[in-house]
Amino acid sequence: MAAYTEERRGAQRVEASLTLTVKLQQPDGTEADAALEAINLSTSGIYFKSDHFIEPMTKLAMGIEVTVPADGESSAPDLALVECEGLVVRVTPEQPADDCDTYEVAVFFTHIEPESVDILERHIALLIES
């Protein structure tokens, strides 16, 4: 008999091909921006591809550029920037590897302003409608 696995996420996750910027800590203690590509997104977190291994439990400051339905008379979607902080909860593969070009990283948002949550909800609704 197959075990039933219940969905534990509280927020709806949608596939998203977005570019995001994260600040990565460098060995010398400085921070550098890294451009990454999102796989999927929700109001509680993001799953993305990275060419860098990012250690689990790493805190990240992120800027995510999304499209949202236009306000007003324009029918073209607007671009909006969501700035938030998150914690790396999973990385695949789990260890850095010399032969690995791409890591998949799951981040749980730890701080996101209500306005940014609204922007993400509008973006997710736009993706579901299309």
N, C-alpha and C positions, 0 to 999 in steps of 0.2 A: 504494500500500500504506500503510495507516494505521500510524503509529508506536505502539508499545506503551509505555504509561507505567506504571511500577511504583510502587505505593504506598510512599512513603518513611517514613511515620510509624511509630514503634515502638510507640506506645500507641493503643489503640482509641478512636476519637472517636465520641461519641453526641450526637444533638440534645438540647439542654437549654434550657428556658425558665426561667432563674434570674435573680434580681436579685443584682448584686454591687456592692460599693463599692470604688472606687479613690481613692487620694490623688493629686490633680493639682497640679503646681507652678503657682502663680499668678505673674503678672508682677512682683508686689512681693516675691517670694521665699518667701511663705508657702505652705502646702499647704491644699487644700480637698477635702472628700469629694465625689465625684460618683457618683450611682447610675446603673448601666448594666444592660442586658439581654443575657444570654448567648444565643448562637445554638447553639454546640456546645462540647463540653468533653471533655478527656481528662486523664490523669494527667500529661501533659507540657505542656499549654497550654489556652488558652481563646480562643474567637472570639466577639466581642460587638459590639452596636450602641451607639454613643455619639452624643450630640448635640454633642459637642465634637471637634474635630480633635485627635488625639494624634500628635505627631511620631514617626516610626520611630526606634528605638533609645532611646526613653524608658523609664526604669526605673519600674515601678509597684509599690506595696504594695497588695495586694488582700485583701478579705474576701469569701468566696463562701459563701452559705448554701445548703446542700443537704439533701435528705432521705436518710436511710439506714434500712435495715431495723432494726426495733426490737430492742433487746437485752432478754432476759428474757421475761416472760410477756405483755407488751402486744403486740397485733397491729398497732397503729398505728405508722406510720413516725415516727422521731425526726428533729428538725432538728439539724444540726451545722454549725459554722462552720469553714471552711478558710481559714487565713491563710497567704499566700504572697507571694512577690515574683516579678516577671516582667519581660520585656523586649519592647517592641512590635517585632514583626518585619515587619508589613505593615499598611497603612491603605488603604482604598478609599472614596472617591477618594484619590489620592496627594497631593493638595494641598488646603489649606483653600479653600472656595468659599462665597461669600455666599449662593448659591442652594441650598446643601446642608443639609438638616435632619438627616441621619443618616449617620454614618461607620461602616464595618465595620472592626474592629480585631482583629488576630491577635496574641496574646501567648504567648511561650514562657516557661514557668516556670523561673526561675533558682535559686530557693530555696524548698523546700517540705519541711517536716519529715516524717519517715516516718509519723507518726500521721495527718497530713493526707493523705498518699498513700493510706493505708488507707481513710480516709473517702471519698475520691474513688472508689476502686475499688469500695467498697460501694455508693455512689450510682450508678455506672455499671452495676453488676450489677442494681440495682433497676430502672433504666430499661430495660435489655435484657429483663428478665423481664416487664415490663408491656406 
